[in-house]
Amino acid sequence: MVARPARKLRGQAMVEYSAVMFALAMGGGVGIIIILPSLMNALDRYLAGIYFMLNLAIP
């Protein structure tokens, strides 16, 4: 059975799409791993500030 050109092109497009999606997923995963600790640190400081302000009024 001879593969038709359209089927061959469709297969190539699927391979390229899969490669691009894999690269984007890996980049996004690495970005989240790098940025998440700084976001958690900022949230920790924000919540500590709110806790400090709420407890400030109590003598």
C-alpha positions as CSV (number, residue, x, y, z in Angstrom):
1,M,0.0,0.0,0.0
2,V,1.4,3.4,-1.0
3,A,0.9,6.3,1.3
4,R,-0.8,9.2,-0.3
5,P,0.9,12.6,-0.1
6,A,-2.0,14.1,1.9
7,R,-1.7,11.4,4.5
8,K,2.1,11.8,4.7
9,L,1.7,15.6,5.1
10,R,-0.9,15.1,7.8
11,G,1.5,12.7,9.7
12,Q,4.3,15.3,9.4
13,A,2.0,18.0,10.7
14,M,1.0,15.8,13.7
15,V,4.6,15.1,14.5
16,E,5.4,18.9,14.3
17,Y,2.4,19.7,16.5
18,S,3.3,17.1,19.0
19,A,6.9,18.4,19.2
20,V,5.8,22.0,19.6
21,M,3.3,21.1,22.3
22,F,5.9,19.0,24.1
23,A,8.4,22.0,24.0
24,L,5.7,24.4,25.3
25,A,4.7,22.0,28.1
26,M,8.3,21.5,29.2
27,G,9.0,25.2,29.1
28,G,5.9,25.9,31.1
29,G,6.7,23.3,33.7
30,V,10.2,24.6,34.1
31,G,8.9,28.2,34.4
32,I,6.4,27.2,37.1
33,I,9.1,25.4,39.0
34,I,11.3,28.5,38.9
35,I,8.6,31.1,39.6
36,L,6.5,29.2,42.2
37,P,8.9,29.6,45.2
38,S,9.1,33.4,44.7
39,L,5.3,33.6,44.4
40,M,4.9,31.6,47.6
41,N,7.4,33.8,49.4
42,A,5.5,36.9,48.3
43,L,2.2,35.4,49.5
44,D,3.9,34.5,52.8
45,R,5.0,38.1,53.3
46,Y,1.6,39.4,52.3
47,L,-0.2,37.2,54.8
48,A,2.3,38.0,57.5
49,G,1.6,41.7,57.0
50,I,-2.1,41.2,57.3
51,Y,-1.6,39.1,60.4
52,F,0.6,41.8,61.9
53,M,-1.9,44.6,61.1
54,L,-4.9,42.6,62.6
55,N,-3.0,41.9,65.8
56,L,-1.7,45.4,66.1
57,A,-5.0,46.8,67.6
58,I,-5.1,44.3,70.5
59,P,-3.3,45.7,73.5
